């Protein structure tokens, strides 16, 4: 497989994962107070939403690169 075809497959997989998952979550720790032996930490859980249009756009771009990578080059 050529480089464009490999990149196309990767983009299709990433787009499908983003489409079905809808986003991802992560935790963010913030130290608020340090009082001697006592350490107070606040943990916030953040969620990032991936728009459906962006996921579909990445899949379409991946298909286009896959098709472009499979075409024989004209000399």
C-alpha positions in Angstrom: 0.0 0.0 0.0 1.1 3.5 -0.7 1.4 6.3 1.8 -1.9 7.9 0.8 -3.8 4.7 1.1 -2.4 4.0 4.5 -3.3 7.5 5.7 -6.8 7.1 4.2 -7.3 3.9 6.2 -6.1 5.5 9.4 -8.5 8.5 8.8 -11.4 6.2 8.2 -10.7 4.3 11.4 -10.3 7.5 13.4 -13.5 9.0 11.9 -15.5 5.8 12.7 -14.3 5.8 16.3 -15.1 9.4 16.8 -18.5 8.9 15.2 -19.5 6.0 17.4 -17.9 7.3 20.6 -19.2 10.9 20.2 -16.3 12.3 22.2 -13.8 11.6 25.0 -13.4 12.3 28.7 -10.4 13.2 30.8 -9.8 14.2 34.4 -8.1 17.4 35.5 -6.6 17.7 38.9 -6.2 21.0 40.6 -4.3 21.5 43.9 -6.3 24.1 45.9 -4.7 24.0 49.3 -1.6 22.6 50.9 -2.0 22.8 54.7 1.0 21.0 56.1 0.3 17.2 56.0 -3.1 17.8 54.5 -3.3 18.3 50.7 -6.7 19.3 49.2 -7.1 18.4 45.6 -10.1 19.0 43.3 -10.7 16.5 40.5 -12.8 17.7 37.6 -14.0 15.4 34.9 -14.1 17.1 31.5 -15.9 15.8 28.4 -15.0 16.9 24.9 -17.8 16.4 22.3 -16.7 15.6 18.7 -19.2 17.0 16.2 -20.9 14.5 13.9 -20.1 16.6 10.8 -16.4 16.6 11.7 -16.4 12.8 12.0 -18.2 12.3 8.7 -15.8 14.8 7.1 -12.8 12.8 8.3 -14.3 9.6 7.0 -15.0 11.2 3.6 -11.4 12.5 3.5 -10.1 9.1 4.3 -12.1 7.5 1.5 -10.8 10.1 -0.9 -7.2 9.5 0.1 -7.7 5.7 -0.1 -9.0 6.0 -3.7 -6.2 8.4 -4.6 -3.6 6.1 -3.1 -4.8 3.1 -5.1 -4.8 4.8 -8.5 -1.8 4.0 -10.7 0.3 7.0 -11.4 0.3 8.4 -14.9 3.7 8.8 -16.4 
